[in-house]
Amino acid sequence: MQEAERVQTEIQKVIEEDPTIQDARRILVSVEKKSFLKGGKEIVVLKGSVHSESDKLKADRIAHLHSAGREVQDSISVVH
């Protein structure tokens, strides 16, 4: 398993297993190249929607803790 895939899988698992995030299954995690140039940095991208700012912040915090130094781009929307 590649490092990027391991990081993606770990973050997704931790988010989905967090009992305090109600909409965890609606959050998608990916690791993408920031630049298509050779040696471009990888970033963790969070997408999806949740019903509270609290869930969004928790997912973002988990991603930062498990990103292995990668930048995190949080594109999760909060819908009421």
CORPEFEN-V982923 format. One record per residue. N is the residue number from 0. OMEGA is omega in whole degrees, -180 to 180 (999 if undefined). Layout:
# CORPEFEN-V982923
N,OMEGA
N,OMEGA
This chain:
# CORPEFEN-V982923
0,178
1,-179
2,-179
3,179
4,178
5,-180
6,-180
7,-178
8,-179
9,-179
10,180
11,-179
12,-178
13,178
14,-177
15,-179
16,179
17,-176
18,-179
19,177
20,-174
21,-175
22,-173
23,-178
24,178
25,179
26,178
27,-180
28,174
29,173
30,-174
31,175
32,178
33,-179
34,179
35,178
36,179
37,-180
38,179
39,-178
40,175
41,176
42,174
43,-179
44,176
45,179
46,178
47,180
48,178
49,-177
50,179
51,176
52,179
53,179
54,179
55,-179
56,179
57,179
58,179
59,179
60,178
61,-180
62,179
63,-179
64,-174
65,-174
66,-179
67,176
68,180
69,173
70,177
71,177
72,-178
73,178
74,178
75,177
76,177
77,179
78,-177
79,999
